[in-house]
Amino acid sequence: MRYFLYLLIFVAISCGKKSQETKVDLSSSNISYQEGDKETGWKRVLLIKPNKWGFIDDQGEIKIPFIYDFINPFEDGVAYVKNGNKNFFINPKNEIVIKADYDKMDIFSNGFANVETNKKVGYINRKGELVIPLKYDTGGYFNQNGLAAVSLNKKWGFINGKGKEVIPIIYEMVKSEQLDDMVIVRKNYKWAFFDNKGNQLSDFLYANVQRAWKNDRTTFFENGPASVKKSSKYLFLSKNLKPAFGNRVFDSATSFDSNNNAIVMNKRKFGMIKSDGKIAFPLQYDLIENYNSNGNPNPRFYFFEKGNRRGLFNKNLKKIAEAKVDDYSSSFALQGDYISFQNFKGKYGLIDAEGNVKIPFIYDEGLYFDRNDFSIAKKNNRFGIINLNNVELTPISYLSLYPIFDQGDEKPNDSANYFVAKSFNGPKIIDLNNKTVLPGYDSIDPIFNDHFKFIVQKNKKFGIIDLKNIIILPIEYDKISNWTEYGPRHSKPVVHLA
């Protein structure tokens, strides 16, 4: 009898779990963010409804339920979790493995996580044991050099994993990068280098020491010599803290990026230098900068201006694109793995990162594939839609063509893409395959705050319909305004009767 009761309980729990999983909407339209988890091979996902984090596998099976306000990726068998005002760590079985009564708890870094109670910070180990007392005002991560930056009474220093002050807590500021054993500390607004044993390696000479990135981790020296500012000039220091490149100095210089390139400038002229000191481009350009990186520390392209020309170099410093400088086309358009721009003949096309032509330069306006595999294209003052192979999905024959962006709560079809297309026969709504979805009106305008409902005109009268041509407001009004004051999301159009 007891076995039967246990069996019933197990079946009930299993069914409940499956029922819960089937209620979760894992469609792409309900996923706000997702990324692969390197340790488990699962996907870490944030849903729109509910606004919760969880994990799924490649088959869409829920591995960690969507009940958490935040989950960090798994590292060494645990993931940091936040729910309400509670912070803890779980294992891949969704079991709480580290839970303690702290006001705040951070992620683990090199075996330690900082915790806070009553505005004092200390550190726990992976067993959840408090191994460094709660006595600091702030505390940073432990880097591979074995040190963490801590502060007391607005002064900074470094401690090791045993809580020993390796560099005294007496300085204005300190910095430690992820890939370096050396650290820097500041006194009287000048920086000096120290090793991770606390030995001072340089005098306090530098107004700035620039951070570099090697892939997704920070460093001073791993990409090449470090860029530092001394006496209003920039120079590069080798790892032995001796000036590199024959003591050459610049008015401005970036750190070396993951491509081992740095941008340098003297007398308002820009050039580029390699990490071995070779001048890749002489200082003759009016501007060189990372192009469209959006904060990415690993630039794929560099933008340049020189005279009346502007263009792009790729990460190997090969010139791949060039165009005229003008007032209305100030930049190129990055489209995923491709770039669209206007050539010297005034036509637009698409190239790849090596400068190879993906789509010929035959179009009148820029192409915008972005996250899609199609783009509206204009040629000979007519519009259509093409794919990345330059195949016309809709004929380039329309007088105007623009997409309908979903701003409502739900899309009629997750895979559908709709466009308002105007020809000599009047406007209509088409899909990506040029199928007519909504025909037969003198004008069609998406409603401002609900683009899958439309103000339509027929025989000089106006009404409102939806994408299925269902009448929402009869077509009998002299005017319907599509303008609305700022206010509630579901504000209503203004109608006018005769």
N, C-alpha and C positions, 0 to 999 in steps of 0.2 A: 504494500500500500504506500509506504514511504517512497519507494523507488518511482511509483507511478506519479506521486505528487511532485517529486523533483522533475520528472519528465515533463509534466504539464507546465511547471514554472519555466523550464528551459525553452519549451516551444513558445510560450507566451512572450518571453524576452526576445527570442529570435524573430518572431512575427512582428513584434513591436518595433524592433530595429529596422526590419525591412520596410515596414509601413512608414516609418519616419524617413527613411532614405528615399522612398518613392515620392514623398511629398516635396522634396527639395528640387527646385527648378535649376538644372545644370546647363540649360541652353546658353548659347553664346551671348544672347541678348540680356541674360541675367548675371553675367560674370563681369564684375568691375575690373578685376586684375587677376592675373595668374602667372606663375613662373615655376620652372622645374626645380625640384629639391634634389640637390646633388647626392645627399646621403641615402635617402630612401628610394629615389627614382619616382616618387609621386609628384603631384602638382599641388602647390600651395595656392589656394584660391580665395578671393574675396567676392562674395555675392552682393548683388544689389538688394534683393529681398530674400531672406533677411540680410541686413548689413552685418554679416558675420564671416569669420575666417574658418577654413577647414582644409582638409587634404583629400584628394581623390587620386586614384590610379589611372593608368592609360585607358582602362575600360570604362571609366566613369564611376567606378565603385567608390563609395565614401569610406575612407580609411580613418579620418579624424572628423567627427561630426561638426557641422557648422553652428557652433554655439559660443564661439570665442570672439571677443572684441579685437584681439590681435594674436597672431602666432608668428614667431620667427622661424626661419628654416631650421631643420635638425642639424645639430653638430655634436659629434661624439655621443650619439644616442639620446640626446635630450633637445627639446625645443622650448624657448621662452614663450610664456603665454600670459596675456593680460585679459582679465574679465572684470569689468567694473573697477573697483579699487583694489582688486586682488591680483598679485603677481606670483607666478609659480612656474615650474618646469614640468613637462610631461614627456613620456617615452612614446615610441611609435604604437604602443597598445592603448594610448590615451590614458595612461595611468599617471597620477601625480607622483613624481619621484623626488622633487625638492619643493618644499613649501615651508615658509617661515613667516613669523609675525613681524614683517618690516613694512614701513610706509612705502618704500620703493625698492625695486629689484631690477637690475640690468642684466644684459646677456653675458654669457661667459666669454672670456678672451684669454687664451693661453692658460686655462685652468682656473681662472678667478672671475667672479662676478661682484660688482660693487652693490652694496645694499645701503639703505638709509633709514634711520629712525631719529625722530626729533631733530631733523636737519643736521645730523652727523652721519658721516659716511665711513663704512668699513668694507671688508671683502670676505666672501665665503668661498669655500672650495666646492668641488663637484659632489661632495657628500652632504653639502648643506651646512657644513661647520663654519662658524665664524672664526677665521684664522688671522685676520687683521682687525684690530678693534675699531669700533665706531667712534672716531675722534677727529676726522677731517671735515673741513667745510665742503670740499668737492673732491672727487676722485675720478681719474680717467681710466681707460682700458690698460691692461698689461699688454705690451707689445713683445715681439720676439726677443728683444734685448733684455727681457726680464724686469723691466721697470714700468711703473705707472706714475703719472703726474698727479700730485695731490696739492691741496692748498690749505693753509691755516692763516686766519687773520689777514687775508688779502695778500699773502706771500705764497710763493710756489717753490716746489722742489720735486724730487723723485724718491720713491721707495721701491724696495725689491719684494719678492714674494714672501719674505719672512717679516715684512713690516719695518725693516731697517731703512733709515734715511741714508740713501747712497749719495744723494746730492741735497744739501741742507735746504730746508724750506725757508729761504730768505730772499728769493729773487722776485722781480717784477712779473716775470712770465717765463714759461718753459714750453718746449715742444719736443715731441718724440714721434718719429715716423715709423710706419709698420715694418719696413724692410731694412732699417739701419740699426747698427749697434750704437752709433753716436747719437747724442741728443744736443740740443742747444738751450741755453738759458740767457735771460736778458737782465742787464744791470745798467742803469742810467741810459736806457733806450738804445743800448748796443748789445749785440748778441755775441756769445762765445760758444765754442764747441767743447763738449765733455764726452768721455767714453762712459760705458755702462758700469764701470767700477768707481766712478766718481772723480776720475782724474781730469783736470783741465787741460785741453789740447791746444787752445788758442787764446789770445787776448780778446777782450771785449772790443771788437773792431767793426762789426757789421750792422748797418742800419736795417738790413733785411736779408733773410735767407729763404729762398723760394722753394716751396714744396713742388715736387714732381710726382707723376703717377706712372707706375709700371703696371699696365693692365688696370686692375681695379684696386691696387694697393699703393699706399703713399711711400715716398722715399726722398732722400736728398741726392743719393749718389748712384743708384742702381741703373739709371739710364745714361750716366756719364757724369762729368764734372757738375758740381752744384753751382747754381746762379746766385750770386750774393751782391749786395749793394754796399759799397764802401766809399765814403767821401763823395757822395753824389754820383758816382760812376758804378756801372755793373761790370763784374768780371766773373770768371769761372774758376772754381777751386777744385783741384783733384782730391781724391780721397785722403791723400796725405796732408791736405790743407795747404798745399802749395799752389800758387797761381798757375793755371793751365794756359796753353796757347800763347806762350811768350809774353805774358803780362798784358795781353791785349784787353782794352777796356771799351765799354759802350755807354751811350746815353741811356739805353734801355735794353733789356734782354729777358726773354722768358727762360724758364727751366727747360731742360731737354725732355721731350715727351716720349711716349712709348715707341715712336718711330725713330728715336735718337736724333730728332731735329729740334733746333731752337731758333726763334725769331730774334734778330738783333737790330738795333737802330742807332745811327749816329747822324747828327745834324738833320734830323727829320727824314732821313733816307733809310729804307729797310732792306735787309738781306736775310739769308738763312745760313746757319752753320751746323755742321755735323758734330757728333760727340767726340770724334777724333781730331777736331780742330779744323777740318777742311771747310773752306768757305764754299757752300753749295751755290749760293746766289750772291753776287756782290751787292753792296749797299747802294743800290741804284733805283729801288722801287719806291713809289709814293706811299704804299701801304702793303703790308703782308699781315694776315691774321688767320687764325683757325676759322674754317668755314662751317657754319651751321652745326656746331658741335653740341649745342644745348647743354653745356656743362660736361660733355663726355671728355674724359682726360686722354682719350686715344683718337685724335683727329684723323679722319679719313681724307680730308681735303684741306687745302690752304687757299685762301682768296688773295688775289693781288690786284693792285692798280699801278699802272705805269703810263704816264702821259694820257693819251686818250683811249687807252686800252685797259680792260679789266679781264680777269680770267681765273682759272683754277689750276693748281698743282695737285696731283694725288699724293698719297703718303710717301711714295718713293721719289717725290719731287719732279715727276714728269709733268710737263704742261699738257693738260688734256682738253682745255676749253679756253676760248678767247672771244671777246666781243667788244663792241664800241661802248664808251662811256656816254650815257645820255641821262636826261632828267627823269625819265619815267620807268626805266628798267635798271634798278640799282643793284640787282643781285641775280644769281642763278637760283634755280628751284630744285632742291634735292628731292627725288622721288623714289624713296626706298633705296634700291641699289643703283639707281640711275639719276641723271641730271638733265633737266630741260633748260634750254637757254636759246637766245636769239643770235644767229650767226651774222656775219658781216653783210649778207644779202637781205637781212630783215626777216628771215624765216626761222621757225622753231622746230626742233627735233629732240631726240633723246640719245645720250651717250652713257657708256658704262664707266667704271672707275679707271679703266685704261685708256679712255678716249675713243673706244670703238663705237661706231654709230649703231644704236639699237633701233631707232626709228628715224627715217630720213628727214632732213630739214626742208619740209614742204608745207608746214602749217603756219597760219597767220597769228596764232596766239600760243602762249605757253601750255604745255601738257601737264596735267596734275593727276598722276596715278596715286601718289602718296601710299596709303595702305590698301588700295584697290588694284585690281589687275585690268582696269579700264580707265579711260579718260575721255572727257568731252574734247573734241578737236574742231578747229575752225580752218576751213580752206576755201578760198575764193568767195568769202563772205557767206558761206553756208556752214551749218553745224551738224555734227554727227558724233558717234561714239566709236572709239577704236580700242583694241586690246594691246598688250605689250608686244605682240607680233605684227602690229600695224594692220590687223584685219578689222574691217568695218563691222561692228556689231549692229549699228544702225547706219543707214546711208547718210553721207554728208550732204544733206539736201534741205535741212530745215533753216528757216529764217532766224530762229532763236531756239535755244535748248538749255534748260537748267534743271538741276536735280531738286527733288523734294526731300528735305531733311526731316527726319522724324523728331518731333519735339513733344509728342504725346506720351502717354504712359505705356502704350503697347503698339508695336508695329503690326500691321495686318499680316505680314508674312516675313519671317526672319530672313529669308534668302532673297527677297524681292528688292529691286532698285527701280525707282520710278522717276520720271522726268516730265516736265511740262515742255512740249514741243509745239512750235508754231510754224505752219506752212501757209501757202497761199489759200488753202481751204479753211484756214482758221486754226485755233489751238486744240490740242488734245493731250491726254496723258498716255505715255508709252512706258513699257518696261525695258529692261536691258536688251531684250531680243527683238525690239521694235514692234512688239505686239501692242495694239491699241487697247488701253484699259478703260479710258473714259473719253468718248468723242462727243461731237454734236452741239457745242456751245460757241457763242460769239466771243467769250472771254472766260478764262479760268485762272483764279488766283488762290493759292493756298492761304488759309487763315493764319494770321501772324503767330498765334501761340498754339496751334494745332494743325500741323501741315498736312495731315491726311483728311482734313475737311476743307472744302473749297467754296469760295464765292464765285458763282457762275452767272453769266448774262446770256439771255436769249430773248430775241424780239424786244430789245431795249428794257427788259425787266430783269431783276436780280433775285437770286435765292442762294441757298446753301445746300450742298450735297456732300456725301462721303465718297470714298474711293470705289464703292460698289454701285454708285449712281443712285443711292437711296436718298430721297429728298428729306432734308432736315428742316429747312425753312422754304416754304413755297416760293416759286419763281414769280413773284408778283409785286416786288418792291422797286421803287424808282432809284434807290441807291442803298448800298450797304457799305459802311465804312470798315476798312480793314485796319484802321488805326486805333490804338487803345492807349490809355494812360498807363504808366507804370503802376503795377498793383498786383492783385491776385492772379495766379497762373491761369485760372479758368475764367478770365474776364470775357465779356460777350461783345460781339460786333454791334455797332450802332446802325439801325435801319431807318430809312426815310420813306414815308408814304407820300403819295401825290396830294 
